Amino acid sequence: MFDQLVCRVMFHQLRYEGIFTPPSEQGTLVFPGNLGMFEWGGISVDPDRQVAIANPMALPFVSKLIPRGPG
């Protein structure tokens, strides 16, 4: 229960306006994350039925801009 609460609080603190939300100083939720969407090493193919089955990886991450210091 605690983990779910922490995730909800973090989600509401981050900026998210869809998959093309640019990074911000406040922090931006990027979903799907930079790991891509499919784990190609785990793909299975059935050539008879012409079906490919892959494991989706929809992991979010947080992108945050840090302002430059003087100079």
N, C-alpha and C positions, 0 to 999 in steps of 0.2 A: 504494500500500500504506500509506503514511504517513497519508493522509487517512482511510482506513478505520479505522486504529488510533485516531486522534484521535476519530473519531465514536463508536467503541465505548467509549472511556474516558469521554467526555462523557455518553453514554447511561447508563452505570452510576453516574455521580455524581448524576444527576437523579432526581427522584421521578416515577414514572409508575405509576398504578394504574388505567388505563383512561381513556376519553375525558372522564370527569367528575372527574378528579383536581384538587383545588383548588390554587391557587398556594401556594408555601412560601418560606421564607427560604433554604432550600438550593437552590432552583431546581426548577421543574416542567416536564417535557416536555409540551407541548400538541400533540395530534395528533388530527384534522387541525388545522392552524393557523388563525389569524384571517383568512386570505385567502379563506376559504370553500372550497368543494369543486369548484365548476365555474367555468370562465372563460366567461361568457355571451357574450362577443364572438366566440368561436370556435365557436359552435354551428351545426350543419347540420341541415336538416330535409328529409325526403323525404315530401311529403304523400300520394303514391300508396301507399306502404307504411306510412304513419303511424309513421315512425321518426324520432327525434331523436338526433343524435350530438353529444356534448359532450366537451370536453377536461377530464378531472379534474385538479385541482391539489391533491395531498395533501402539502402542505409543513408540516413541524413547526416550532414555534418554542419558545423557552424563556421562561417567565414566572417572575419572581422578586420576592418581597416584600422591601422594604427597611424596616427598623424606623425609626420616627421618632426624631429626636434629642430631647434634653430641651427642655422648654418648648414 
